[in-house]
Amino acid sequence: MRPPILALKDVRLADGPLMLFDGVDLALEPRSRACLVGRNGAGKSTLLRILAGQTQPDGGERTVTPGMRIAYVPQEPAITRTTLLEYATSGGAAAHEAEAALTVFGVDPERPTAGLSGGEMRRAALARAFAEKPDVLLLDEPTNHLDILAIETLEAELAQCQSAILIVSHDRAFLERITGACFWLENRLVRRLDRGFGHFDAWAEKIAAADVEAARKQDRLIEREQHWMARGVTARRARNEGRRRRLIALREAKSERLREARGAMTMGLSSSGASGQRVADVRHISKAFGERTVLKDFSTRILKGDRVAIVGPNGAGKTTLVRLLLGEMAPDSGEVLLGTKLEIAYVDQSRADLAGDATLREVLAPLGGDQVSVRGAPKHVMAYAKEFLFRESQLRQPVKSLSGGERNRLLLARALAKPANVLVLDEPTNDLDMDTLDLLEDLLAEFEGTLILVSHDRDFIERLATSTIGLDGTGRAVETPGGWADFMSQNPGFFGRLETTKPTPARATTAPAAPQPANRPSKLSYKDQRRLAELEAMIAQAPDRIAALEARLADGGFYARDPAGFAKVSAELEKIRADLAAGEDEWLALEERREALAAGT
């Protein structure tokens, strides 16, 4: 491996009586792209601040290559100065770089810093960090408050960034697309996986299983609840195959209904035959606020059991569409026919309806006592709270003392306890860690009613939605069976910005199109076909070669026995990884060209 440019060695830090870190080692090499994962409260944000030099550890050492520039974007950035351009240059960035970065992230450089939304503050902070062109970029929950298109802008910028990058995030799709290594903060130590986040869960489960087995062999008692809290929720990432088949079947049924609806939407459903089955029959509705059109001539049909995701940029009208679907707002034209016996539970992203002085117990059991009614069945309030990862001691805590993620979990617990047959979740994943997201996904997968989901979390949508409605902010709305990937593949260019299949450099300029030759080839040249086959063989064989070399380097005595051999194997491993990355890029370019030639485009 290349020498690190930023590293921690044997770092220790205590938060009062609680030891956060006890011997943490972590190293970032030039241009590495890694994530730092761990449970809420494990100390991920604190570790980032130590790496950034903003928090001093109690022991151990932090080393930085002289001259290295570090940019750090915290969870809650403080936006100062008069205008965003002044803010973006306050860290030393050139004015033209700051202006370009702010423009890329969709904020006006001359915009005053007062009165910014959470999303605008996040984009301004990211723009400032990129404008500084750092050698190390540390990002703490960078996708919070960003819509899907802003997240894709961030991915595109990271794709062309030359910095070493370390990210703390709960957004699985984002981490899978960006990272090439994972640091796992667990039990006050950091473990490293030299593969992207897509391989993290399987790796972490193997380590957890090995730890349990080692503890059993040493005759140590491991509390079952503690182990479940530590890894039990993530263990359920290995999804039930029957559930996957059920989601596919639901998507196919939704696709069939959409085809029927587009052909004969005006026929509707009779109230006598669809009692309890129809949720909403939406016919050619439009909605505008003054000069701004939010929705124009949109139709759909939602039946019991559908899981409908609503996506689009911030301000496109997603919440307005939800209110129209539920009959809370009347359309300017068209009609919405609601079904009978609808019992709706709504979780709003604002979390405004939680009384700050009420305790967690009082929120879950407002009538007092030790029982909470969960969809009509009594359950002990502590047992129910534990399902949402609350500790017994937290039952007496006032709501105002809970973190954002804990408040979100509490709202979800209360909503899911109600005997609702329609559940509306508006940005439910904000501030939730991955364990809680897994838990929520499990609960929603078992929910027998209808789900309407507003979210920017692509992985969450992909695993739950039977159909996706996209709003582009100009009044256009399109519904496609399936999740986010299905929507983007069937509606390319719908949002008029970035494609989701491959991050595109956001600042790249497009050259004028060259004139097309009269007789275009319909397939790759013989040379390109041979190269494509060579790349496919190399890509297939590389993982086994990498695994074999990693196994050799994992031998604790290898370096002591043969330092030169260790260095040779390390260099070979680095070369194979670099060749694999370059080969995958070349294969993708050739494959895209082959498909374009076959399609005649």
Phi, psi and omega per residue, in radians:
M1 nan 2.698 3.089
R2 -1.241 2.643 3.103
P3 -1.062 2.460 -3.130
P4 -1.247 2.663 3.042
I5 -1.792 -0.251 3.068
L6 -2.557 2.235 -3.044
A7 -2.620 2.646 2.979
L8 -2.056 2.463 -3.140
K9 -2.307 2.063 3.052
D10 0.943 0.749 -3.080
V11 -1.365 2.375 3.108
R12 -2.244 2.488 3.108
L13 -2.717 2.319 3.095
A14 -2.000 2.479 3.023
D15 -1.914 1.568 -3.004
G16 1.135 -2.250 3.132
P17 -1.376 -0.185 -3.077
L18 -1.582 2.156 3.077
M19 -1.496 1.984 3.127
L20 -1.391 -0.849 -3.109
F21 -2.245 2.482 3.140
D22 -2.522 1.380 3.136
G23 1.671 0.718 -3.115
V24 -1.387 2.270 2.991
D25 -2.036 2.334 3.140
L26 -2.717 2.336 -3.107
A27 -2.381 2.351 3.062
L28 -1.963 2.160 3.103
E29 -1.602 2.842 3.127
P30 -0.971 2.317 3.062
R31 1.101 0.277 3.049
S32 -1.275 2.691 -3.125
R33 -2.298 1.834 -2.992
A34 -2.295 2.793 3.029
C35 -2.077 2.691 3.050
L36 -2.025 2.018 -3.069
V37 -2.095 2.738 -3.139
G38 2.900 2.946 -3.109
R39 -1.198 2.783 2.983
N40 -1.004 2.326 3.136
G41 1.555 -0.072 -3.130
A42 -1.254 -0.397 3.112
G43 1.918 0.390 -3.096
K44 -1.091 -0.811 -3.125
S45 -1.130 -0.677 3.107
T46 -1.101 -0.712 3.129
L47 -1.120 -0.672 3.069
L48 -1.083 -0.722 3.141
R49 -1.143 -0.608 3.062
I50 -1.125 -0.777 3.117
L51 -1.085 -0.630 -3.135
A52 -1.350 -0.173 -3.129
G53 1.480 0.216 -3.107
Q54 -1.629 -0.267 3.083
T55 -2.282 2.348 3.134
Q56 -1.654 2.285 3.101
P57 -1.300 2.871 3.068
D58 -1.312 -0.470 -3.134
G59 -2.770 2.992 -3.091
G60 1.549 -3.049 -3.097
E61 -2.409 2.606 3.054
R62 -2.022 2.199 -3.139
T63 -2.095 2.415 3.133
V64 -2.315 2.322 3.062
T65 -1.067 2.279 -3.108
P66 -0.957 2.393 3.110
G67 1.539 -0.090 -3.131
M68 -1.259 2.363 3.095
R69 -1.778 2.289 -3.104
I70 -2.046 2.266 3.036
A71 -2.000 2.302 -3.074
Y72 -2.216 2.193 3.084
V73 -1.969 1.868 -3.107
P74 -1.337 3.026 3.128
Q75 -1.065 -0.680 -3.109
E76 -2.154 1.435 -3.097
P77 -1.164 2.472 3.075
A78 -1.632 2.019 -3.100
I79 -1.678 1.931 -3.077
T80 -1.982 -3.039 -3.094
R81 1.303 -3.092 -3.028
T82 -1.517 -0.832 3.137
T83 -2.072 2.876 3.129
L84 -1.149 -0.565 3.102
L85 -1.135 -0.728 3.092
E86 -1.107 -0.701 3.097
Y87 -1.104 -0.784 -3.060
A88 -1.203 -0.392 3.108
T89 -1.667 -0.094 -3.052
S90 -1.213 -0.265 3.102
G91 -1.653 0.066 3.103
G92 1.909 0.012 -3.137
A93 -1.263 2.564 3.049
A94 -1.162 2.592 -3.064
A95 -1.038 -0.716 -3.101
H96 -1.216 -0.579 3.080
E97 -1.200 -0.729 3.138
A98 -1.128 -0.740 -3.137
E99 -1.127 -0.730 3.134
A100 -1.128 -0.741 -3.123
A101 -1.158 -0.725 3.115
L102 -1.088 -0.698 3.134
T103 -1.133 -0.737 3.118
V104 -1.028 -0.694 -3.113
F105 -1.527 0.165 2.954
G106 1.340 0.494 3.064
V107 -2.153 2.518 -3.090
D108 -1.311 2.123 -3.140
P109 -0.996 -0.510 -3.118
E110 -1.563 0.030 -3.141
R111 -1.113 2.317 3.043
P112 -1.091 2.611 -3.113
T113 -1.361 -0.233 3.131
A114 -1.381 2.508 3.034
G115 1.324 0.395 3.141
L116 -1.363 2.551 3.012
S117 -1.332 2.947 3.115
G118 -1.041 -0.702 3.124
G119 -1.165 -0.685 3.128
E120 -1.179 -0.673 3.090
M121 -1.097 -0.741 -3.140
R122 -1.111 -0.794 -3.115
R123 -1.148 -0.648 3.112
A124 -1.144 -0.727 3.138
A125 -1.143 -0.701 3.091
L126 -1.139 -0.734 3.134
A127 -1.058 -0.757 3.120
R128 -1.051 -0.765 -3.120
A129 -1.096 -0.802 -3.134
F130 -1.162 -0.636 -3.119
A131 -1.117 -0.472 -3.134
E132 -1.328 -0.170 3.129
K133 0.842 1.051 -3.063
P134 -1.347 2.867 3.003
D135 -1.457 -0.466 3.112
V136 -2.306 2.276 -3.136
L137 -2.092 2.053 -3.128
L138 -1.931 2.100 -3.045
L139 -2.147 2.146 3.132
D140 -1.867 1.910 -3.097
E141 0.852 1.026 -3.051
P142 -1.203 -0.330 -3.101
T143 -1.583 -0.073 3.104
N144 -1.027 2.316 3.098
H145 1.247 0.098 3.084
L146 -1.686 2.477 3.010
D147 -1.398 3.053 -3.028
I148 -1.060 -0.699 -3.095
L149 -1.221 -0.623 3.071
A150 -1.166 -0.616 3.071
I151 -1.111 -0.692 3.124
E152 -1.202 -0.576 3.011
T153 -1.072 -0.777 3.107
L154 -1.071 -0.750 3.115
E155 -1.059 -0.714 -3.139
A156 -1.136 -0.693 3.110
E157 -1.162 -0.702 3.109
L158 -1.168 -0.557 -3.122
A159 -1.111 -0.535 -3.121
Q160 -1.840 0.066 -3.109
C161 -1.300 2.454 -3.139
Q162 -1.658 -0.005 -3.060
S163 -1.372 2.783 2.813
A164 -1.322 2.354 -2.993
I165 -2.186 2.333 3.002
L166 -2.264 2.191 -2.995
I167 -2.167 2.327 2.894
V168 -1.824 2.115 -3.102
S169 -2.765 2.679 3.031
H170 -1.756 -0.030 -3.048
D171 -1.475 1.763 -3.050
R172 -1.092 -0.800 -3.118
A173 -1.057 -0.718 3.121
F174 -1.074 -0.844 -3.114
L175 -1.161 -0.659 -3.136
E176 -1.123 -0.562 -3.102
R177 -1.440 -0.383 -2.971
I178 -1.838 -0.670 -2.862
T179 -1.580 2.666 3.034
G180 -2.127 -0.013 3.126
A181 -2.705 2.735 -3.128
C182 -2.303 2.389 2.946
F183 -1.934 2.225 -3.100
W184 -1.945 1.969 3.095
L185 -1.557 1.911 -3.050
E186 -2.619 2.304 3.114
N187 0.983 0.719 3.025
R188 1.224 0.136 3.100
L189 -2.179 2.894 3.106
V190 -2.075 2.202 3.012
R191 -1.834 2.671 -3.084
R192 -2.123 2.368 3.013
L193 -2.091 2.119 -3.124
D194 -1.525 0.827 3.024
R195 -2.511 2.849 -3.088
G196 -1.195 3.013 -3.047
F197 -1.100 -0.422 3.117
G198 -1.025 -0.355 -3.136
H199 -1.770 0.005 -2.989
F200 -1.153 -0.845 -3.008
D201 -1.038 -0.811 -3.131
A202 -1.102 -0.701 3.127
W203 -1.134 -0.798 -3.108
A204 -1.131 -0.644 3.127
E205 -1.161 -0.664 3.102
K206 -1.112 -0.731 3.134
I207 -1.144 -0.756 3.134
A208 -1.071 -0.742 3.131
A209 -1.133 -0.706 3.124
A210 -1.145 -0.668 3.118
D211 -1.111 -0.731 3.136
V212 -1.123 -0.743 -3.136
E213 -1.130 -0.719 3.125
A214 -1.119 -0.692 3.132
A215 -1.139 -0.659 3.131
R216 -1.135 -0.728 -3.128
K217 -1.127 -0.573 -3.133
Q218 -1.539 0.143 3.076
D219 1.102 0.515 3.117
R220 -1.670 2.468 3.119
L221 -1.545 2.209 3.070
I222 -1.955 2.121 -3.116
E223 -1.072 2.240 -3.059
R224 -1.090 -0.727 -3.124
E225 -1.120 -0.689 -3.126
Q226 -1.123 -0.750 3.132
H227 -1.143 -0.684 3.100
W228 -1.080 -0.760 3.122
M229 -1.095 -0.607 -3.058
A230 -1.313 -0.793 -3.029
R231 -2.375 -0.096 -2.989
G232 -1.091 -0.700 -3.096
V233 -1.208 -0.747 3.132
T234 -1.132 -0.482 3.131
A235 -1.049 -0.444 -3.122
R236 -1.375 0.098 3.062
R237 -1.138 -0.435 3.063
A238 -1.277 1.622 -2.907
R239 -1.291 2.563 3.081
N240 -1.111 2.189 -3.086
E241 -1.100 -0.609 3.101
G242 -1.095 -0.656 3.104
R243 -1.137 -0.710 3.132
R244 -1.085 -0.751 3.123
R245 -1.115 -0.646 3.141
R246 -1.116 -0.736 3.128
L247 -1.109 -0.725 3.120
I248 -1.086 -0.740 3.131
A249 -1.110 -0.710 3.114
L250 -1.103 -0.702 3.132
R251 -1.149 -0.689 3.123
E252 -1.138 -0.705 3.109
A253 -1.130 -0.681 3.117
K254 -1.138 -0.691 3.119
S255 -1.052 -0.752 3.137
E256 -1.115 -0.741 -3.135
R257 -1.159 -0.634 3.108
L258 -1.124 -0.689 3.108
R259 -1.111 -0.737 3.119
E260 -1.146 -0.708 -3.090
A261 -1.142 -0.671 -3.136
R262 -1.181 -0.464 -3.130
G263 -1.490 -0.539 -3.056
A264 -2.599 0.993 -3.070
M265 -1.143 -0.555 -3.012
T266 -1.263 -0.230 -3.098
M267 -1.278 -0.620 3.065
G268 1.155 -2.868 3.130
L269 -2.188 2.467 3.113
S270 -1.283 2.440 -3.095
S271 -1.130 -0.535 -3.106
S272 -1.248 -0.662 -3.076
G273 -1.535 -0.265 -3.042
A274 -1.977 0.276 -3.105
S275 -0.998 2.120 -3.132
G276 1.432 -0.212 -3.116
Q277 -1.704 -0.715 3.115
R278 -1.438 2.319 3.030
V279 -1.712 -0.889 3.126
A280 -2.696 2.322 3.026
D281 -1.973 1.918 -2.986
V282 -1.861 2.135 -3.018
R283 -2.175 1.840 2.962
H284 0.907 0.862 -3.103
I285 -1.518 2.605 3.061
S286 -2.382 2.641 3.127
K287 -2.646 2.335 3.101
A288 -2.412 2.659 3.028
F289 -2.125 1.754 -3.058
G290 1.141 -2.202 -3.124
E291 -1.424 -0.178 -3.032
R292 -1.688 2.089 3.089
T293 -1.582 2.121 -3.138
V294 -1.615 -0.663 -3.057
L295 -2.541 2.395 -3.074
K296 -2.389 2.007 3.022
D297 0.889 1.021 -3.120
F298 -1.868 2.382 3.116
S299 -2.325 2.513 3.031
T300 -2.844 2.998 3.069
R301 -2.405 2.181 -3.134
I302 -1.980 2.153 3.138
L303 -1.940 2.882 3.115
K304 -0.961 2.297 3.124
G305 1.649 -0.199 3.087
D306 -1.163 2.614 3.047
R307 -2.189 1.741 -2.994
V308 -1.821 2.100 3.057
A309 -1.677 2.446 3.097
I310 -2.069 2.126 -3.045
V311 -2.239 2.829 3.109
G312 2.671 2.958 -3.139
P313 -1.154 2.782 3.066
N314 -1.011 2.359 3.135
G315 1.494 0.062 -3.109
A316 -1.342 -0.296 3.124
G317 1.919 0.411 -3.098
K318 -1.117 -0.809 3.131
T319 -1.154 -0.626 3.077
T320 -1.066 -0.746 3.114
L321 -1.085 -0.711 3.105
V322 -1.042 -0.788 -3.126
R323 -1.126 -0.614 3.076
L324 -1.170 -0.745 -3.122
L325 -1.118 -0.552 -3.100
L326 -1.609 0.017 3.138
G327 1.355 0.213 3.119
E328 -1.385 -0.279 -3.135
M329 -2.442 2.454 -3.133
A330 -1.569 2.425 3.067
P331 -1.279 2.782 3.060
D332 -1.239 -0.561 3.073
S333 -2.608 2.861 -3.056
G334 1.432 -3.027 -3.105
E335 -2.590 2.700 3.059
V336 -2.148 2.035 3.124
L337 -1.771 1.996 -3.115
L338 -1.572 2.614 3.097
G339 -1.330 -3.133 -3.115
T340 -1.708 2.759 3.045
K341 1.027 0.634 3.108
L342 -1.415 2.240 3.037
E343 -2.080 1.942 -2.946
I344 -1.878 2.299 2.989
A345 -2.011 2.287 -3.005
Y346 -2.158 2.195 3.028
V347 -1.927 1.884 -3.081
D348 -1.550 2.460 -3.125
Q349 -1.143 -0.338 -3.115
S350 -1.294 -0.403 -3.136
R351 0.962 0.528 -3.014
A352 -1.311 -0.312 -3.010
D353 -1.654 0.304 3.037
L354 -1.687 2.093 3.119
A355 -1.238 2.179 -3.036
G356 -1.116 -0.560 -3.093
D357 -1.501 -0.250 3.129
A358 -1.233 2.574 3.083
T359 -1.494 2.900 3.115
L360 -1.035 -0.716 3.115
R361 -1.065 -0.743 -3.103
E362 -1.170 -0.571 3.105
V363 -1.201 -0.750 -3.092
L364 -1.359 -0.603 -3.121
A365 -2.214 1.294 -3.035
P366 -1.128 -0.345 -3.140
L367 -1.564 0.040 -3.139
G368 1.511 3.136 -3.139
G369 1.454 -3.023 -3.082
D370 -1.814 0.076 -3.070
Q371 -1.936 2.521 3.004
V372 -2.176 2.430 3.132
S373 -1.509 1.996 -3.123
V374 -1.877 1.780 -3.107
R375 0.878 0.757 3.046
G376 1.612 -0.169 -3.126
A377 -1.930 2.381 -3.131
P378 -1.255 2.495 3.114
K379 -2.596 2.516 3.135
H380 -1.121 2.368 -3.029
V381 -1.070 -0.609 3.134
M382 -1.209 -0.722 3.121
A383 -1.084 -0.695 -3.139
Y384 -1.216 -0.702 3.125
A385 -1.092 -0.648 3.134
K386 -1.118 -0.551 3.108
E387 -1.077 -0.394 3.127
F388 -1.895 0.427 2.983
L389 1.174 0.476 3.018
F390 -1.629 2.549 3.076
R391 -1.566 2.778 -3.123
E392 -1.044 -0.661 -3.121
S393 -1.128 -0.366 -3.111
Q394 -1.405 -0.207 -3.134
L395 -1.045 -0.506 -3.111
R396 -1.640 0.022 -3.128
Q397 -1.340 2.430 3.027
P398 -1.261 2.614 -3.104
V399 -1.009 -0.624 -3.073
K400 -1.131 -0.311 3.133
S401 -1.571 -0.104 -3.119
L402 -1.370 2.645 3.052
S403 -1.279 2.968 3.117
G404 -1.029 -0.731 3.127
G405 -1.162 -0.664 3.126
E406 -1.188 -0.674 3.090
R407 -1.107 -0.687 3.115
N408 -1.137 -0.736 3.101
R409 -1.081 -0.680 -3.135
L410 -1.149 -0.737 3.084
L411 -1.069 -0.727 3.125
L412 -1.133 -0.731 3.131
A413 -1.071 -0.762 -3.135
R414 -1.156 -0.749 -3.118
A415 -1.148 -0.727 -3.082
L416 -1.313 -0.218 3.078
A417 -1.399 -0.402 -3.091
K418 -1.253 2.612 3.117
P419 -1.377 1.056 -3.090
A420 -1.584 2.599 2.991
N421 -1.948 -0.057 2.998
V422 -2.303 2.103 -3.114
L423 -2.009 2.151 -3.131
V424 -1.972 2.106 -3.131
L425 -2.070 2.019 3.139
D426 -1.789 1.863 -3.082
E427 0.893 1.036 -3.066
P428 -1.262 -0.292 -3.030
T429 -1.557 -0.093 3.140
N430 -1.005 2.287 3.038
D431 1.205 0.129 3.125
L432 -1.619 2.422 3.057
D433 -1.419 3.058 -3.017
M434 -1.170 -0.624 3.119
D435 -1.071 -0.753 -3.135
T436 -1.198 -0.634 3.088
L437 -1.080 -0.700 3.101
D438 -1.097 -0.768 3.121
L439 -1.063 -0.819 -3.129
L440 -1.079 -0.720 3.127
E441 -1.081 -0.715 3.091
D442 -1.060 -0.809 -3.107
L443 -1.103 -0.757 -3.109
L444 -1.219 -0.591 3.115
A445 -1.110 -0.509 3.138
E446 -1.576 -0.160 -3.121
F447 -1.177 2.213 -3.036
E448 -1.542 -0.172 -3.117
G449 -1.546 -2.730 -3.101
T450 -1.764 2.397 -3.113
L451 -2.048 2.239 2.989
I452 -2.029 2.089 -2.942
L453 -2.152 2.106 2.992
V454 -1.821 2.055 -3.049
S455 -2.741 2.691 3.000
H456 -1.846 0.026 -3.090
D457 -1.518 1.810 -3.031
R458 -1.142 -0.669 3.125
D459 -1.139 -0.725 3.130
F460 -1.076 -0.804 3.109
I461 -1.087 -0.774 -3.067
E462 -1.062 -0.592 -3.062
R463 -1.521 -0.212 -3.027
L464 -2.133 -0.581 -2.914
A465 -1.348 2.394 2.955
T466 -1.581 -0.394 3.025
S467 -2.658 2.745 -3.104
T468 -2.253 2.229 3.068
I469 -1.817 2.154 3.117
G470 -1.863 2.361 3.055
L471 -2.042 2.290 -3.077
D472 -1.719 -0.015 3.111
G473 1.592 -0.085 3.126
T474 -1.943 0.091 -3.111
G475 1.912 -0.283 3.125
R476 -1.333 2.400 3.050
A477 -2.440 2.304 -3.121
V478 -2.318 2.415 3.084
E479 -1.984 2.343 -3.132
T480 -2.293 2.348 3.057
P481 -1.048 2.488 3.105
G482 1.771 -2.912 -3.079
G483 -1.692 -2.723 -3.069
W484 -1.103 -0.806 -3.111
A485 -1.074 -0.712 3.105
D486 -1.095 -0.733 -3.129
F487 -1.077 -0.833 -3.082
M488 -1.197 -0.611 -3.136
S489 -1.238 -0.550 -3.113
Q490 -1.604 -0.203 -3.137
N491 -2.314 1.018 -3.095
P492 -1.061 2.386 3.114
G493 1.336 0.132 -3.073
F494 -1.038 -0.724 -3.105
F495 -1.522 -0.098 3.058
G496 1.181 0.342 -3.119
R497 -2.245 -1.714 -3.024
L498 -1.857 2.557 2.982
E499 -1.413 2.592 -3.068
T500 -1.567 -0.278 -3.011
T501 -1.339 -0.415 -3.119
K502 -2.679 2.142 3.126
P503 -1.003 2.288 -3.137
T504 -1.859 2.308 3.107
P505 -0.924 2.086 -2.991
A506 -1.231 -0.388 -3.098
R507 -1.770 0.062 -3.097
A508 -1.180 2.441 3.085
T509 -1.655 2.584 -3.096
T510 -1.741 2.161 3.116
A511 -1.340 2.683 3.091
P512 -1.019 2.465 -3.113
A513 -1.154 2.345 3.114
A514 -1.350 2.621 3.104
P515 -1.049 2.426 -3.135
Q516 -1.411 2.390 3.091
P517 -1.147 2.737 -3.080
A518 -1.112 -0.704 -3.112
N519 -2.032 1.646 -3.123
R520 -1.405 2.481 3.072
P521 -1.196 2.662 -3.135
S522 -1.818 -0.013 3.099
K523 -2.689 2.958 -3.131
L524 -1.142 2.699 3.046
S525 -1.177 2.855 3.141
Y526 -1.034 -0.687 -3.136
K527 -1.104 -0.773 -3.138
D528 -1.198 -0.629 3.107
Q529 -1.112 -0.736 3.095
R530 -1.102 -0.734 -3.131
R531 -1.132 -0.654 3.113
L532 -1.096 -0.750 3.118
A533 -1.134 -0.700 3.108
E534 -1.088 -0.748 -3.130
L535 -1.136 -0.712 3.131
E536 -1.083 -0.708 3.115
A537 -1.151 -0.755 -3.138
M538 -1.109 -0.763 -3.126
I539 -1.125 -0.617 3.124
A540 -1.229 -0.617 -3.054
Q541 -1.518 -0.450 -3.013
A542 -1.031 -0.753 -3.112
P543 -1.020 -0.667 3.118
D544 -1.160 -0.709 3.120
R545 -1.131 -0.727 3.127
I546 -1.106 -0.764 -3.130
A547 -1.090 -0.696 3.140
A548 -1.130 -0.747 3.129
L549 -1.194 -0.686 3.097
E550 -1.086 -0.662 3.125
A551 -1.116 -0.688 3.111
R552 -1.130 -0.748 -3.127
L553 -1.229 -0.396 3.135
A554 -1.276 -0.246 3.089
D555 -1.147 1.959 -3.053
G556 -1.050 -0.454 -3.111
G557 -1.677 -0.010 -3.053
F558 -1.043 -0.836 -3.073
Y559 -1.115 -0.736 -3.119
A560 -1.126 -0.657 -3.122
R561 -1.293 -0.678 -2.979
D562 -2.618 1.378 -3.112
P563 -1.007 -0.701 -3.128
A564 -1.161 -0.714 3.103
G565 -1.130 -0.677 3.107
F566 -1.072 -0.753 3.140
A567 -1.138 -0.672 3.140
K568 -1.128 -0.783 3.133
V569 -1.140 -0.703 3.109
S570 -1.058 -0.752 3.132
A571 -1.144 -0.691 3.116
E572 -1.122 -0.720 3.119
L573 -1.098 -0.764 3.126
E574 -1.088 -0.689 -3.137
K575 -1.153 -0.756 -3.138
I576 -1.097 -0.731 3.109
R577 -1.086 -0.749 3.125
A578 -1.144 -0.728 3.118
D579 -1.107 -0.682 3.135
L580 -1.131 -0.777 3.135
A581 -1.086 -0.788 3.132
A582 -1.166 -0.677 3.131
G583 -1.126 -0.681 3.117
E584 -1.124 -0.711 3.098
D585 -1.109 -0.757 -3.127
E586 -1.166 -0.718 3.110
W587 -1.057 -0.764 -3.125
L588 -1.078 -0.734 3.140
A589 -1.120 -0.745 3.132
L590 -1.180 -0.696 -3.134
E591 -1.148 -0.728 3.096
E592 -1.107 -0.675 3.117
R593 -1.159 -0.717 3.122
R594 -1.053 -0.790 -3.137
E595 -1.127 -0.677 3.139
A596 -1.151 -0.697 3.119
L597 -1.158 -0.705 3.141
A598 -1.134 -0.565 -3.138
A599 -1.475 -0.150 3.135
G600 1.318 0.414 -3.133
T601 -1.804 nan nan
